[in-house]
Amino acid sequence: MFIDLQTIPKETIPFCGFKKKSFIPQEQQLRKQLECATALGNNYRTKVQIVFCDDEGLKMVYTTVWAALDKHIVLKGGIRIPIPRIVEIIF
């Protein structure tokens, strides 16, 4: 588990900064997680835990993934997280 992990509501994600150097995920493994999270969100309305890194540090949000595009994921309400900032998706 992550030591300095702050859990936040998804509504605060638009206020997170993503200007500094990106976290580099293991792309192949993350893509599989994103596909699964998107299928769960669209087909079953199932929420997942998304661990990501903004300019201040690690954050976690418990929400539904609606789409996984090339550069970001889309959550309910059109909220976006850049894919290079995603550390892990926990089911």
Z-matrix of the N, CA and C atoms (Angstrom, degrees):
N
C 1 1.441
C 2 1.523 1 109.55
N 3 1.296 2 116.46 1 160.59
C 4 1.451 3 122.81 2 -177.51
C 5 1.524 4 110.07 3 -88.42
N 6 1.332 5 117.46 4 135.56
C 7 1.459 6 122.12 5 -175.28
C 8 1.526 7 112.06 6 -75.96
N 9 1.319 8 118.04 7 -54.10
C 10 1.461 9 122.20 8 -175.84
C 11 1.524 10 111.02 9 -98.99
N 12 1.293 11 116.57 10 60.70
C 13 1.461 12 122.09 11 -175.73
C 14 1.515 13 109.93 12 -106.48
N 15 1.321 14 116.40 13 122.33
C 16 1.460 15 121.86 14 179.22
C 17 1.523 16 109.00 15 -103.24
N 18 1.336 17 117.26 16 123.49
C 19 1.459 18 121.31 17 176.40
C 20 1.521 19 108.46 18 -85.60
N 21 1.332 20 116.10 19 129.71
C 22 1.462 21 121.13 20 -178.04
C 23 1.522 22 110.64 21 -129.11
N 24 1.332 23 118.30 22 155.69
C 25 1.462 24 120.23 23 172.20
C 26 1.534 25 109.48 24 -76.06
N 27 1.313 26 117.43 25 149.32
C 28 1.461 27 120.79 26 -176.26
C 29 1.522 28 112.67 27 -60.63
N 30 1.316 29 117.32 28 -26.45
C 31 1.466 30 121.19 29 -178.64
C 32 1.531 31 112.77 30 -65.43
N 33 1.331 32 117.54 31 -17.81
C 34 1.463 33 120.11 32 179.29
C 35 1.528 34 113.00 33 -91.30
N 36 1.318 35 118.22 34 -7.65
C 37 1.467 36 121.44 35 -178.88
C 38 1.533 37 112.44 36 -58.86
N 39 1.347 38 120.12 37 -39.84
C 40 1.472 39 118.27 38 178.60
C 41 1.535 40 113.59 39 -59.23
N 42 1.314 41 117.93 40 -18.32
C 43 1.456 42 121.74 41 179.18
C 44 1.529 43 112.97 42 -92.60
N 45 1.323 44 117.15 43 -2.43
C 46 1.457 45 121.61 44 177.49
C 47 1.527 46 108.88 45 -78.07
N 48 1.328 47 116.10 46 142.10
C 49 1.462 48 120.29 47 177.84
C 50 1.519 49 111.34 48 -90.43
N 51 1.323 50 115.84 49 137.15
C 52 1.461 51 121.40 50 178.68
C 53 1.529 52 110.17 51 -129.98
N 54 1.332 53 116.78 52 39.49
C 55 1.458 54 120.56 53 -175.58
C 56 1.530 55 113.54 54 -95.02
N 57 1.314 56 118.17 55 -28.30
C 58 1.463 57 121.22 56 -178.93
C 59 1.523 58 110.89 57 -74.64
N 60 1.322 59 115.42 58 177.99
C 61 1.463 60 121.68 59 -178.99
C 62 1.530 61 111.49 60 -52.64
N 63 1.306 62 115.52 61 136.77
C 64 1.461 63 122.10 62 -177.16
C 65 1.517 64 112.02 63 -77.86
N 66 1.314 65 114.69 64 150.53
C 67 1.455 66 121.97 65 168.24
C 68 1.521 67 106.69 66 -72.76
N 69 1.298 68 118.91 67 139.55
C 70 1.468 69 121.84 68 -179.84
C 71 1.532 70 108.89 69 -105.04
N 72 1.330 71 117.16 70 104.00
C 73 1.467 72 119.45 71 -178.92
C 74 1.529 73 111.44 72 -79.34
N 75 1.319 74 115.22 73 167.22
C 76 1.458 75 119.51 74 170.93
C 77 1.525 76 105.81 75 -77.90
N 78 1.311 77 115.18 76 99.99
C 79 1.466 78 122.91 77 -167.68
C 80 1.528 79 114.37 78 -54.13
N 81 1.315 80 117.78 79 -47.48
C 82 1.463 81 120.06 80 -175.49
C 83 1.528 82 111.41 81 -64.31
N 84 1.306 83 117.46 82 -45.89
C 85 1.459 84 121.00 83 179.53
C 86 1.529 85 110.91 84 -65.64
N 87 1.332 86 116.58 85 -41.35
C 88 1.457 87 120.65 86 -179.71
C 89 1.526 88 111.20 87 -65.21
N 90 1.314 89 117.83 88 -40.73
C 91 1.476 90 120.94 89 179.03
C 92 1.526 91 110.92 90 -59.40
N 93 1.315 92 117.03 91 -40.98
C 94 1.474 93 120.31 92 177.68
C 95 1.525 94 110.50 93 -64.03
N 96 1.336 95 116.68 94 -41.93
C 97 1.461 96 120.72 95 177.84
C 98 1.528 97 110.47 96 -63.24
N 99 1.327 98 117.21 97 -41.60
C 100 1.463 99 121.13 98 -179.90
C 101 1.525 100 111.60 99 -64.89
N 102 1.318 101 117.13 100 -41.20
C 103 1.464 102 121.01 101 177.90
C 104 1.530 103 110.62 102 -61.56
N 105 1.327 104 116.06 103 -44.72
C 106 1.461 105 121.22 104 179.66
C 107 1.531 106 110.74 105 -65.47
N 108 1.328 107 117.48 106 -44.92
C 109 1.469 108 121.66 107 -179.90
C 110 1.523 109 111.16 108 -62.75
N 111 1.335 110 116.87 109 -39.13
C 112 1.462 111 121.02 110 178.46
C 113 1.527 112 111.09 111 -66.64
N 114 1.322 113 116.80 112 -43.21
C 115 1.469 114 120.45 113 177.80
C 116 1.525 115 110.99 114 -62.36
N 117 1.328 116 116.69 115 -43.31
C 118 1.467 117 120.15 116 178.36
C 119 1.531 118 110.78 117 -63.03
N 120 1.317 119 116.88 118 -40.89
C 121 1.458 120 121.04 119 -179.48
C 122 1.514 121 113.12 120 -67.07
N 123 1.319 122 116.50 121 -44.50
C 124 1.462 123 120.39 122 -177.13
C 125 1.526 124 113.58 123 -77.94
N 126 1.316 125 116.99 124 -37.80
C 127 1.460 126 120.30 125 -175.82
C 128 1.524 127 114.10 126 -88.45
N 129 1.322 128 116.61 127 -33.12
C 130 1.467 129 119.89 128 -172.87
C 131 1.522 130 114.19 129 -126.23
N 132 1.347 131 116.92 130 -0.04
C 133 1.474 132 121.78 131 -178.04
C 134 1.533 133 111.47 132 56.62
N 135 1.321 134 115.39 133 33.74
C 136 1.458 135 121.69 134 -178.28
C 137 1.521 136 110.80 135 -87.38
N 138 1.321 137 116.19 136 134.12
C 139 1.457 138 121.68 137 178.12
C 140 1.525 139 110.12 138 -88.40
N 141 1.333 140 114.91 139 152.85
C 142 1.461 141 122.31 140 175.65
C 143 1.527 142 108.28 141 -130.83
N 144 1.316 143 115.87 142 164.21
C 145 1.457 144 120.90 143 174.40
C 146 1.526 145 107.59 144 -95.54
N 147 1.322 146 116.82 145 127.37
C 148 1.452 147 122.10 146 179.30
C 149 1.522 148 107.75 147 -113.56
N 150 1.317 149 115.80 148 118.53
C 151 1.462 150 121.10 149 176.04
C 152 1.527 151 105.92 150 -98.12
N 153 1.332 152 115.78 151 124.86
C 154 1.458 153 120.41 152 -179.73
C 155 1.516 154 109.82 153 -140.56
N 156 1.318 155 115.12 154 166.03
C 157 1.455 156 121.07 155 -177.93
C 158 1.520 157 108.84 156 -120.66
N 159 1.343 158 116.26 157 116.66
C 160 1.456 159 119.21 158 172.62
C 161 1.523 160 107.90 159 -97.11
N 162 1.331 161 118.15 160 -169.04
C 163 1.464 162 120.78 161 -176.98
C 164 1.527 163 113.04 162 -66.83
N 165 1.329 164 117.85 163 -16.59
C 166 1.463 165 121.35 164 -178.34
C 167 1.524 166 113.15 165 -97.96
N 168 1.322 167 118.52 166 -20.05
C 169 1.458 168 121.01 167 -179.60
C 170 1.511 169 112.80 168 145.65
N 171 1.333 170 115.37 169 -164.95
C 172 1.461 171 121.42 170 -177.11
C 173 1.528 172 111.67 171 -75.12
N 174 1.318 173 114.29 172 138.47
C 175 1.456 174 121.33 173 177.03
C 176 1.526 175 107.62 174 -135.72
N 177 1.325 176 115.81 175 157.56
C 178 1.448 177 121.25 176 176.21
C 179 1.514 178 108.61 177 -135.05
N 180 1.326 179 115.70 178 138.69
C 181 1.454 180 121.58 179 177.62
C 182 1.525 181 107.95 180 -132.05
N 183 1.322 182 115.84 181 142.21
C 184 1.466 183 122.68 182 178.32
C 185 1.516 184 106.81 183 -108.56
N 186 1.329 185 116.47 184 108.13
C 187 1.456 186 120.17 185 -172.26
C 188 1.528 187 111.36 186 -159.37
N 189 1.310 188 115.87 187 179.54
C 190 1.463 189 123.68 188 178.74
C 191 1.520 190 109.64 189 -99.80
N 192 1.323 191 116.93 190 133.40
C 193 1.459 192 122.00 191 175.62
C 194 1.521 193 107.94 192 -92.48
N 195 1.328 194 116.80 193 122.33
C 196 1.470 195 120.69 194 -179.42
C 197 1.516 196 112.33 195 -94.62
N 198 1.353 197 117.84 196 -32.07
C 199 1.463 198 120.17 197 -179.44
C 200 1.521 199 109.82 198 -154.75
N 201 1.327 200 114.84 199 147.59
C 202 1.460 201 121.68 200 173.33
C 203 1.524 202 106.93 201 -121.45
N 204 1.323 203 115.91 202 105.65
C 205 1.455 204 121.97 203 -178.41
C 206 1.532 205 109.43 204 -96.12
N 207 1.312 206 117.67 205 -170.68
C 208 1.465 207 120.81 206 -177.44
C 209 1.523 208 113.15 207 -64.45
N 210 1.331 209 117.43 208 -42.05
C 211 1.461 210 120.12 209 -171.99
C 212 1.519 211 114.70 210 -113.70
N 213 1.318 212 118.05 211 -12.58
C 214 1.454 213 120.30 212 -178.78
C 215 1.525 214 111.05 213 -155.29
N 216 1.341 215 115.05 214 165.63
C 217 1.457 216 120.18 215 172.09
C 218 1.521 217 107.29 216 -105.16
N 219 1.321 218 115.55 217 154.17
C 220 1.452 219 121.78 218 179.80
C 221 1.524 220 108.41 219 -115.82
N 222 1.324 221 115.10 220 127.62
C 223 1.456 222 122.46 221 177.48
C 224 1.510 223 109.24 222 -103.39
N 225 1.305 224 116.99 223 175.29
C 226 1.455 225 122.05 224 177.29
C 227 1.529 226 109.11 225 -54.67
N 228 1.321 227 116.21 226 138.47
C 229 1.457 228 121.08 227 179.72
C 230 1.519 229 113.44 228 84.65
N 231 1.338 230 117.39 229 8.80
C 232 1.456 231 121.09 230 179.31
C 233 1.514 232 114.41 231 76.57
N 234 1.312 233 117.56 232 12.99
C 235 1.461 234 122.18 233 179.49
C 236 1.523 235 108.68 234 -72.94
N 237 1.337 236 116.29 235 136.43
C 238 1.463 237 120.99 236 -174.66
C 239 1.524 238 111.80 237 -121.43
N 240 1.334 239 114.65 238 145.94
C 241 1.463 240 122.40 239 171.76
C 242 1.525 241 106.65 240 -127.02
N 243 1.332 242 117.90 241 127.66
C 244 1.471 243 119.65 242 177.20
C 245 1.534 244 110.83 243 -63.56
N 246 1.314 245 116.55 244 132.74
C 247 1.465 246 121.17 245 -178.74
C 248 1.534 247 112.13 246 -59.50
N 249 1.344 248 119.71 247 -38.63
C 250 1.472 249 117.92 248 178.88
C 251 1.531 250 113.87 249 -63.76
N 252 1.335 251 118.32 250 -10.50
C 253 1.456 252 121.82 251 178.84
C 254 1.514 253 112.99 252 -97.47
N 255 1.340 254 117.81 253 -5.37
C 256 1.461 255 121.13 254 -178.78
C 257 1.530 256 109.35 255 -82.50
N 258 1.315 257 115.39 256 127.15
C 259 1.457 258 121.91 257 -179.56
C 260 1.519 259 110.37 258 -91.90
N 261 1.340 260 115.89 259 -44.60
C 262 1.464 261 120.21 260 -176.30
C 263 1.522 262 109.96 261 -162.93
N 264 1.315 263 114.95 262 152.27
C 265 1.464 264 121.67 263 171.30
C 266 1.518 265 106.45 264 -117.45
N 267 1.331 266 115.48 265 126.57
C 268 1.454 267 120.93 266 -177.37
C 269 1.517 268 108.53 267 -110.35
N 270 1.324 269 115.90 268 125.49
C 271 1.462 270 121.54 269 -177.55
C 272 1.513 271 111.47 270 -94.75
